[in-house]
Amino acid sequence: MKINAISLALGLSLLGGTYHAVAADKPVSGGSLTVGVETEPTTFNPQLNGQDKAEITLRNFWESLLARRPDGSFVPWLAESYQASEDGKTFRFTLRRDVTFSNGEKLDANAVAENFRQTQVAQYCAGTSLCLMGSHIDKIETPDDHTLVITLKEIYSPFLSFAAGLQILSPSSWKSSQLKSGGPEIAGTGPFILQSYEKGQQVTFVKNPKYHWAPATAKHQGPAYLDRVTYRFLPESSVRTGALLSGQVDAIEGISGNDAGEFKDNSDFTYQHALNTGTPYSLFLNVEYGPTQDVKVRQALLQGLEIDPLLKSVYRGERTRAWGITSPIDPLYNNQLEGKYGNNPDAANKLLDEAGWQTRDSEGFRTKNGERLRIELIQAQATVRDQRDVLLQAIQAQARQRLGIDLKLNYVDSGTYADVRKSGKFGTIANSNTPTDGVDIENHYRPIAQGGAINYSRVNDADLNAQLDKAAATLDLNQRRQYYSALQQRALLQLALAVPLYEPEDQLATASYVHGYGFRSYKQMPESVYDVWLSKRE
């Protein structure tokens, strides 16, 4: 599915002055933009921040070696070119010679090489997918100041996607006390520079006047048009909507299904939405702990829940039902599972009977040996967005009514989330992510001991491992799609490792005087505000 863009409208004044839309074909420089966002970054180090939605802010000051066209092909960015060896094991990146970090340090081969070396340092990358990627690297070489050569131990097909997209930190960053948290000392090469951060309130960036190395996917070259951009952290959708309607902000993201109608067909606003790449928002079921150790219990959840009416109710038809292990816009997507499971409570209840959960307590929950069929669902507070709490409550109610399952919702802070994941003592974790080209599949289904950083189901299955190995060892897209299709069939229909819920997407609404805001190509997440400009005041 491609981006759907709908024009919208409603007049407003901002900060005492009225903006009027003009023909959006002649950008002007200057001005400040205020954006209401749903997610506050847990860290401003982009390599360690696992929040996909934090990229709406982080992308303004961190950049990568290559960018992507809509078809997924690569274009130069910090690297002016790259070459891959015929055997698919060696990648040579030729770097631009005119790039500097915001702290004045020069981008060279050693600076970039250190970023890849850190993916092999457990003290730095532990708990992230960086370690999985770093484990495949055999050698990192810098034959001259402008050439980086990375040689892998074996063919690993997702690696170029990772290498192309790794955000590059400045050399001095690795010695800074701010390395893990991020901050002004952790410099990037982006079109904006971090000016100030007020925890729980907002973050402000100012234009990098020396910037002139945007990729070909950008709409212009040279410095950004805007002088300043402020992102206000407004976790509630209704608050963001109200802020835009009242002129307190100029743009918002993360628009609820209920609120989308405020902007559609309203000429004083624009509204856009786009599906993301990566893994759908899903309930990943733990195969090592509690009732979900039993495959029949997992299959009962997969087959017994009816997701479509819940999505229609919560999102007013503004979200897309998920069926597989990756997004419909991903080249690796396979539609074989669409409509093949779910909404079969009779079969689900039979499975639970067979699993020994045959009796009921006074509240109607299933029991066995005096214990209630309780499954603890862990949701990180940092990723409670897009009305997910409302959706989970609806799923909780349906699990009780249809299946007699006590789905206990537990929202936890980042520290507790890390501890729970490490302990493995949970029933299910709800999550999604956006990496492309099979990186997301590797992260979710590789055994934890082999680098599966977000293997929430904690699966270690010989058949799945074999499919992952074969997919990683070939560069042929059609063959990879076949291997991942086989993995999908086993992971969902046979092992019921996850219950896919909906396809994550992004929404943007802007006042009509805001021009050039949109989604990055391929991943279809909100782009930086590099190309954004404002109509002049009268």
C-alpha positions as CSV (number, residue, x, y, z in Angstrom):
1,M,0.0,0.0,0.0
2,K,1.4,3.4,-0.9
3,I,1.0,6.8,0.8
4,N,-2.5,8.1,0.8
5,A,-2.6,11.9,1.0
6,I,-5.8,13.9,1.6
7,S,-6.1,17.6,1.6
8,L,-7.8,19.2,4.6
9,A,-8.8,22.5,6.2
10,L,-9.6,25.2,9.0
11,G,-8.4,28.7,9.6
12,L,-6.2,29.7,12.5
13,S,-3.9,32.3,13.8
14,L,-0.5,31.7,15.3
15,L,1.4,33.6,17.9
16,G,-0.4,36.8,17.1
17,G,0.1,36.8,13.3
18,T,-2.0,35.3,10.6
19,Y,-0.4,33.1,8.0
20,H,-2.0,32.7,4.5
21,A,-1.3,29.9,2.2
22,V,0.5,30.7,-1.0
23,A,1.5,28.7,-4.0
24,A,3.8,26.0,-2.6
25,D,6.3,26.2,-5.5
26,K,8.6,28.9,-4.2
27,P,10.2,28.0,-0.9
28,V,11.4,30.8,1.4
29,S,13.9,30.7,4.2
30,G,13.4,31.7,7.8
31,G,10.9,31.2,10.6
32,S,10.3,28.7,13.3
33,L,8.2,25.6,13.3
34,T,6.5,23.9,16.4
35,V,5.5,20.3,16.1
36,G,3.4,18.4,18.6
37,V,4.7,14.8,18.9
38,E,3.5,11.7,20.7
39,T,6.9,10.2,21.8
40,E,9.7,11.7,23.9
41,P,13.0,10.0,23.1
42,T,14.3,7.9,26.0
43,T,17.8,8.7,24.7
44,F,19.1,11.1,22.1
45,N,21.7,8.6,21.0
46,P,19.9,7.3,17.8
47,Q,21.9,4.0,17.8
48,L,20.6,3.1,21.2
49,N,17.1,4.5,21.0
50,G,14.7,1.6,20.2
51,Q,11.6,3.9,19.8
52,D,10.8,4.0,16.1
53,K,8.6,7.1,16.6
54,A,11.4,9.0,18.2
55,E,13.0,9.2,14.7
56,I,10.7,12.1,13.9
57,T,13.0,14.2,16.1
58,L,16.3,12.3,15.9
59,R,16.4,12.3,12.1
60,N,17.0,16.1,12.1
61,F,20.6,15.8,13.4
62,W,21.7,12.3,12.6
63,E,22.5,10.9,9.2
64,S,23.6,7.7,7.4
65,L,25.9,6.6,4.7
66,L,23.1,6.0,2.1
67,A,19.5,7.0,1.7
68,R,16.7,5.0,0.0
69,R,14.5,5.6,-3.0
70,P,10.8,4.6,-2.9
71,D,11.7,1.3,-4.5
72,G,14.3,0.6,-1.8
73,S,17.4,1.2,-4.0
74,F,20.2,3.2,-2.4
75,V,21.4,6.7,-3.2
76,P,24.5,8.6,-1.9
77,W,24.4,10.5,1.3
78,L,27.4,10.7,3.6
79,A,29.0,8.2,1.3
80,E,29.2,9.4,-2.3
81,S,29.3,5.8,-3.6
82,Y,29.5,2.2,-2.5
83,Q,30.5,-1.1,-4.0
84,A,29.5,-4.7,-3.0
85,S,31.7,-7.6,-3.9
86,E,30.4,-10.3,-6.2
87,D,30.4,-12.8,-3.3
88,G,28.3,-10.4,-1.2
89,K,30.8,-10.3,1.7
90,T,32.7,-7.1,1.2
91,F,31.3,-3.5,1.1
92,R,33.4,-0.5,0.1
93,F,32.1,3.0,0.9
94,T,33.7,6.0,-0.6
95,L,32.9,9.0,1.7
96,R,32.2,12.6,0.8
97,R,35.2,14.9,1.5
98,D,33.1,18.0,2.6
99,V,31.1,16.8,5.5
100,T,31.6,18.0,9.1
101,F,29.9,17.2,12.3
102,S,28.1,20.0,14.1
103,N,31.0,20.3,16.6
104,G,33.4,20.9,13.8
105,E,35.0,17.5,13.6
106,K,35.5,16.2,10.1
107,L,33.8,13.1,8.8
108,D,36.4,10.7,7.6
109,A,36.9,6.9,7.3
110,N,38.2,6.5,10.9
111,A,35.2,8.4,12.2
112,V,32.7,6.2,10.4
113,A,34.7,3.0,11.1
114,E,34.5,3.6,14.9
115,N,30.7,3.5,14.6
116,F,30.9,0.0,13.2
117,R,33.5,-1.1,15.6
118,Q,31.2,-0.2,18.5
119,T,28.6,-2.7,17.1
120,Q,31.1,-5.3,18.3
121,V,31.5,-3.9,21.8
122,A,29.0,-5.6,24.1
123,Q,29.4,-2.9,26.8
124,Y,28.0,-0.4,24.3
125,C,25.5,-2.4,22.1
126,A,24.1,-4.9,24.6
127,G,20.3,-5.1,24.4
128,T,20.1,-3.7,20.9
129,S,20.2,-5.2,17.4
130,L,23.6,-3.5,16.9
131,C,25.3,-6.5,18.5
132,L,23.6,-9.0,16.1
133,M,24.8,-6.9,13.1
134,G,28.3,-6.5,14.5
135,S,28.7,-10.2,15.1
136,H,28.7,-10.7,11.3
137,I,31.7,-8.4,10.7
138,D,35.1,-9.9,10.1
139,K,37.2,-6.9,9.3
140,I,36.8,-3.1,9.3
141,E,39.5,-1.4,7.2
142,T,40.3,2.2,6.2
143,P,42.7,2.1,3.3
144,D,42.7,5.9,3.1
145,D,40.9,8.8,4.8
146,H,37.9,8.6,2.6
147,T,37.4,4.8,2.1
148,L,35.7,2.4,4.5
149,V,35.8,-1.4,3.7
150,I,33.7,-3.8,5.8
151,T,34.2,-7.5,5.2
152,L,31.7,-10.0,6.6
153,K,32.4,-13.5,7.9
154,E,29.8,-14.9,5.6
155,I,27.1,-13.6,3.3
156,Y,24.5,-11.9,5.4
157,S,21.8,-10.3,3.2
158,P,20.3,-7.8,5.7
159,F,23.7,-6.2,6.3
160,L,23.7,-3.6,3.6
161,S,20.4,-2.2,4.8
162,F,21.8,-1.9,8.3
163,A,25.2,-0.5,7.2
164,A,23.5,2.1,4.9
165,G,21.2,3.3,7.7
166,L,23.4,3.3,10.7
167,Q,23.4,6.9,12.1
168,I,26.9,8.2,12.4
169,L,28.2,9.7,15.6
170,S,31.2,12.0,15.8
171,P,34.6,10.8,17.0
172,S,34.5,12.6,20.3
173,S,31.1,11.1,21.2
174,W,32.7,7.8,22.3
175,K,34.6,9.5,25.1
176,S,31.7,11.6,26.3
177,S,29.7,11.0,29.5
178,Q,26.6,11.7,27.4
179,L,27.2,8.8,25.0
180,K,24.4,6.6,26.4
181,S,21.9,9.4,27.0
182,G,22.7,11.6,24.0
183,G,23.1,15.4,24.3
184,P,25.0,18.4,22.8
185,E,28.3,16.6,23.1
186,I,27.1,13.7,20.9
187,A,27.4,15.5,17.5
188,G,25.8,14.5,14.2
189,T,26.1,15.8,10.7
190,G,22.4,16.7,10.2
191,P,20.8,19.9,8.9
192,F,19.9,20.9,12.5
193,I,21.8,21.1,15.8
194,L,20.4,20.3,19.2
195,Q,20.0,23.6,21.1
196,S,18.0,22.7,24.2
197,Y,16.1,19.9,25.8
198,E,13.5,20.2,28.6
199,K,12.6,16.8,29.8
200,G,8.9,16.0,29.6
201,Q,8.3,19.3,27.7
202,Q,10.1,19.9,24.5
203,V,13.4,19.8,22.5
204,T,14.6,22.5,20.2
205,F,17.0,22.4,17.2
206,V,18.5,25.3,15.2
207,K,19.7,25.4,11.6
208,N,23.1,24.1,10.8
209,P,24.3,27.0,8.5
210,K,27.1,24.9,7.1
211,Y,25.0,22.0,5.9
212,H,25.2,21.2,2.2
213,W,25.2,17.4,1.7
214,A,21.6,16.3,1.5
215,P,20.9,13.1,-0.4
216,A,19.2,13.1,-3.8
217,T,15.9,12.1,-2.2
218,A,15.7,15.6,-0.6
219,K,13.9,18.4,-2.5
220,H,16.7,20.9,-2.2
221,Q,20.3,21.3,-1.4
222,G,22.1,23.7,1.0
223,P,21.0,24.6,4.6
224,A,17.5,24.0,5.8
225,Y,14.8,26.6,5.1
226,L,13.7,26.8,8.8
227,D,15.8,28.7,11.4
228,R,14.5,26.6,14.2
229,V,12.2,23.7,15.0
230,T,10.7,22.8,18.4
231,Y,9.1,19.5,19.2
232,R,6.6,19.6,22.0
233,F,6.0,16.3,23.8
234,L,2.2,15.9,23.9
235,P,1.4,12.2,24.6
236,E,-2.4,12.6,24.3
237,S,-3.8,12.6,20.8
238,S,-6.7,14.9,21.7
239,V,-4.2,17.4,23.2
240,R,-2.1,17.4,20.0
241,T,-5.3,17.8,17.9
242,G,-6.4,20.7,20.1
243,A,-3.0,22.3,20.0
244,L,-3.0,22.4,16.2
245,L,-6.7,23.5,15.9
246,S,-6.0,26.4,18.3
247,G,-2.7,27.5,16.7
248,Q,-0.5,26.5,19.6
249,V,1.6,24.3,17.2
250,D,2.0,24.3,13.5
251,A,2.0,20.5,12.8
252,I,1.3,17.3,14.7
253,E,1.8,13.6,14.2
254,G,0.1,10.5,15.6
255,I,-3.5,11.4,14.8
256,S,-6.2,9.1,16.2
257,G,-8.9,7.7,14.1
258,N,-11.4,9.8,16.0
259,D,-9.5,13.0,15.3
260,A,-8.6,12.5,11.6
261,G,-12.0,13.9,10.6
262,E,-11.1,17.2,12.2
263,F,-8.6,17.8,9.3
264,K,-10.0,15.9,6.3
265,D,-11.5,18.1,3.6
266,N,-10.5,21.2,5.5
267,S,-8.6,23.7,3.4
268,D,-6.7,25.3,6.2
269,F,-4.9,22.0,7.0
270,T,-3.2,19.1,5.2
271,Y,-3.5,15.5,6.3
272,Q,-1.3,12.6,5.2
273,H,-0.9,9.1,6.3
274,A,1.4,6.2,5.3
275,L,2.0,2.6,6.4
276,N,5.5,1.9,7.8
277,T,7.8,-0.9,6.9
278,G,8.8,-3.6,9.5
279,T,6.9,-5.7,11.9
280,P,3.2,-5.1,12.7
281,Y,2.0,-4.3,16.2
282,S,1.6,-7.7,17.6
283,L,1.3,-9.7,20.8
284,F,4.4,-11.9,21.0
285,L,3.7,-15.0,23.1
286,N,6.3,-16.4,25.4
287,V,7.1,-20.1,24.7
288,E,9.2,-20.4,27.9
289,Y,7.0,-19.1,30.7
290,G,3.4,-19.5,32.1
291,P,0.4,-20.8,30.2
292,T,1.7,-19.6,26.8
293,Q,4.3,-22.4,27.0
294,D,1.5,-24.6,25.7
295,V,1.2,-24.2,21.9
296,K,-2.6,-24.9,22.3
297,V,-3.0,-21.9,24.5
298,R,-1.1,-19.8,22.0
299,Q,-3.1,-21.1,19.1
300,A,-6.3,-20.4,21.0
301,L,-5.4,-16.7,21.2
302,L,-4.4,-16.6,17.5
303,Q,-7.6,-18.3,16.4
304,G,-10.1,-17.0,19.0
305,L,-9.7,-13.3,18.9
306,E,-11.6,-11.2,16.4
307,I,-9.4,-8.2,15.7
308,D,-11.2,-6.4,12.8
309,P,-14.2,-5.0,14.8
310,L,-11.8,-3.9,17.6
311,L,-9.7,-1.9,15.1
312,K,-12.9,-0.4,13.5
313,S,-14.2,0.6,16.9
314,V,-10.9,2.1,18.3
315,Y,-9.6,3.7,15.2
316,R,-12.8,4.4,13.2
317,G,-11.5,2.5,10.2
318,E,-8.3,4.4,10.1
319,R,-5.9,1.5,10.7
320,T,-5.0,-1.6,8.6
321,R,-5.4,-5.1,9.9
322,A,-2.2,-7.1,10.1
323,W,-1.8,-10.7,9.2
324,G,1.9,-11.6,8.7
325,I,5.3,-11.0,10.1
326,T,6.1,-7.8,8.1
327,S,4.4,-4.9,6.5
328,P,2.5,-5.0,3.2
329,I,4.8,-2.3,1.8
330,D,7.9,-4.4,2.5
331,P,9.3,-6.3,-0.5
332,L,9.5,-9.4,1.6
333,Y,5.8,-9.3,2.4
334,N,3.7,-12.5,1.7
335,N,-0.1,-12.3,1.7
336,Q,-0.7,-16.0,2.2
337,L,-2.0,-15.7,5.7
338,E,-4.5,-12.9,5.0
339,G,-7.9,-14.1,6.4
340,K,-6.5,-17.6,7.3
341,Y,-6.9,-17.4,11.0
342,G,-8.9,-15.6,13.8
343,N,-12.5,-15.2,14.6
344,N,-13.0,-18.9,15.4
345,P,-13.9,-19.0,19.1
346,D,-15.3,-22.6,18.9
347,A,-12.0,-23.9,17.7
348,A,-10.1,-21.8,20.3
349,N,-12.2,-23.0,23.2
350,K,-11.7,-26.6,22.1
351,L,-8.0,-26.1,22.1
352,L,-8.2,-24.7,25.7
353,D,-10.3,-27.7,26.8
354,E,-7.6,-30.0,25.3
355,A,-4.9,-28.1,27.1
356,G,-6.7,-28.9,30.4
357,W,-8.2,-25.5,31.1
358,Q,-11.7,-27.0,31.4
359,T,-13.2,-25.6,34.6
360,R,-14.3,-22.0,35.4
361,D,-14.1,-19.8,38.5
362,S,-16.8,-17.6,39.8
363,E,-15.8,-14.8,37.5
364,G,-16.0,-17.0,34.4
365,F,-12.2,-17.4,33.9
366,R,-10.8,-20.8,33.0
367,T,-8.9,-22.7,35.6
368,K,-6.7,-25.8,35.9
369,N,-5.6,-27.3,39.2
370,G,-7.0,-24.3,41.0
371,E,-5.0,-21.8,39.0
372,R,-6.6,-19.2,36.8
373,L,-5.6,-19.0,33.1
374,R,-3.8,-15.7,33.5
375,I,-1.5,-14.3,30.9
376,E,0.5,-11.1,31.8
377,L,0.8,-8.7,28.9
378,I,3.7,-6.3,29.2
379,Q,3.6,-3.0,27.4
380,A,6.5,-0.5,27.7
381,Q,5.2,2.9,28.6
382,A,7.7,4.4,26.1
383,T,5.7,2.8,23.2
384,V,2.2,3.4,24.5
385,R,1.0,5.5,21.6
386,D,-1.6,5.4,18.9
387,Q,-4.4,4.5,21.3
388,R,-2.7,1.2,22.0
389,D,-3.9,1.2,25.6
390,V,-7.5,1.4,24.4
391,L,-6.9,-1.4,21.9
392,L,-5.3,-3.6,24.5
393,Q,-8.2,-3.0,26.9
394,A,-10.6,-4.1,24.1
395,I,-8.5,-7.3,23.5
396,Q,-8.5,-7.9,27.2
397,A,-12.3,-7.8,27.3
398,Q,-12.6,-10.0,24.3
399,A,-10.2,-12.6,25.7
400,R,-12.3,-12.8,28.8
401,Q,-15.7,-12.9,27.1
402,R,-14.8,-15.3,24.2
403,L,-12.1,-17.5,25.8
404,G,-12.2,-17.2,29.5
405,I,-8.6,-15.9,29.6
406,D,-7.5,-13.4,32.2
407,L,-5.2,-11.1,30.1
408,K,-3.5,-8.9,32.7
409,L,-2.2,-5.6,31.3
410,N,1.0,-4.3,32.9
411,Y,2.4,-1.0,31.7
412,V,6.1,-0.6,32.8
413,D,8.8,2.0,32.7
414,S,12.0,1.4,30.7
415,G,14.0,0.0,33.5
416,T,11.4,-2.5,34.5
417,Y,10.8,-3.4,30.8
418,A,14.5,-4.3,30.4
419,D,14.4,-6.4,33.6
420,V,11.3,-8.2,32.6
421,R,12.6,-9.0,29.2
422,K,15.9,-10.3,30.7
423,S,14.1,-12.5,33.2
424,G,11.7,-14.0,30.7
425,K,9.0,-14.0,33.3
426,F,6.0,-12.7,31.2
427,G,3.3,-14.1,29.1
428,T,3.3,-11.7,26.2
429,I,4.9,-8.5,25.0
430,A,3.1,-6.1,22.7
431,N,5.4,-4.3,20.3
432,S,6.2,-3.3,16.7
433,N,9.3,-2.0,14.9
434,T,10.2,-0.6,11.5
435,P,13.6,-2.0,10.2
436,T,13.6,-3.2,6.6
437,D,15.0,-5.9,4.5
438,G,14.6,-8.7,7.0
439,V,16.4,-7.0,9.8
440,D,13.1,-6.9,11.7
441,I,12.5,-10.6,11.1
442,E,16.0,-11.5,12.3
443,N,15.5,-9.4,15.4
444,H,12.3,-11.1,16.3
445,Y,12.9,-14.8,15.4
446,R,16.7,-15.3,15.9
447,P,17.4,-17.1,19.2
448,I,18.2,-14.7,21.9
449,A,21.7,-16.3,22.4
450,Q,22.3,-15.7,18.7
451,G,21.5,-12.0,18.8
452,G,17.7,-11.9,18.6
453,A,17.5,-8.6,20.5
454,I,13.7,-8.4,20.4
455,N,12.8,-12.1,20.3
456,Y,9.9,-11.6,22.7
457,S,8.5,-15.0,22.1
458,R,11.9,-16.4,23.2
459,V,11.7,-19.1,20.5
460,N,14.6,-21.3,19.5
461,D,13.2,-23.5,16.8
462,A,15.3,-25.6,14.4
463,D,13.0,-25.0,11.4
464,L,12.8,-21.3,12.0
465,N,16.6,-21.1,12.4
466,A,17.1,-23.0,9.2
467,Q,14.9,-20.6,7.2
468,L,16.7,-17.6,8.7
469,D,20.0,-19.0,7.8
470,K,19.0,-19.7,4.2
471,A,17.4,-16.3,3.8
472,A,20.5,-14.6,5.2
473,A,22.8,-16.6,2.9
474,T,21.2,-15.5,-0.4
475,L,21.0,-12.2,-2.1
476,D,18.2,-13.3,-4.4
477,L,15.0,-11.4,-3.3
478,N,12.6,-14.0,-4.6
479,Q,14.4,-16.8,-2.7
480,R,14.5,-14.7,0.4
481,R,10.8,-14.1,0.1
482,Q,10.2,-17.9,-0.2
483,Y,12.3,-18.6,2.9
484,Y,10.5,-15.9,5.0
485,S,7.2,-17.2,3.7
486,A,8.0,-20.6,5.1
487,L,9.1,-19.0,8.3
488,Q,5.9,-17.1,8.5
489,Q,3.7,-20.2,8.1
490,R,5.5,-22.0,10.9
491,A,5.9,-19.0,13.2
492,L,2.3,-18.1,13.1
493,L,0.0,-20.9,12.0
494,Q,2.0,-23.8,13.5
495,L,3.8,-22.3,16.6
496,A,1.5,-19.3,17.1
497,L,4.4,-17.2,18.3
498,A,2.5,-13.9,17.8
499,V,-0.9,-12.5,17.2
500,P,-0.6,-9.7,14.6
501,L,-2.9,-6.8,15.3
502,Y,-2.4,-3.8,13.0
503,E,0.1,-2.3,10.6
504,P,1.8,0.7,12.2
505,E,1.5,3.9,10.2
506,D,2.3,7.6,10.6
507,Q,-0.1,10.5,10.2
508,L,0.8,14.1,9.7
509,A,-1.5,17.1,9.9
510,T,-0.1,20.6,9.3
511,A,-1.5,24.1,9.0
512,S,-1.8,25.3,5.4
513,Y,1.1,27.7,5.7
514,V,3.4,24.7,6.3
515,H,4.9,23.3,3.1
516,G,7.2,20.4,2.3
517,Y,6.5,18.2,5.3
518,G,6.0,14.5,4.4
519,F,7.3,11.0,4.7
520,R,10.7,9.7,3.9
521,S,10.8,7.4,0.9
522,Y,10.7,3.6,1.4
523,K,10.3,3.4,5.2
524,Q,7.5,6.0,5.0
525,M,8.1,7.5,8.4
526,P,8.0,11.2,8.9
527,E,10.9,12.9,7.3
528,S,13.1,15.5,9.0
529,V,11.9,19.1,8.5
530,Y,14.9,19.9,6.2
531,D,12.6,20.6,3.3
532,V,9.9,22.3,5.3
533,W,9.2,26.0,4.7
534,L,6.6,28.5,5.8
535,S,4.5,30.9,3.9
536,K,5.4,34.6,4.6
537,R,3.3,36.6,6.9
538,E,1.3,39.5,5.5
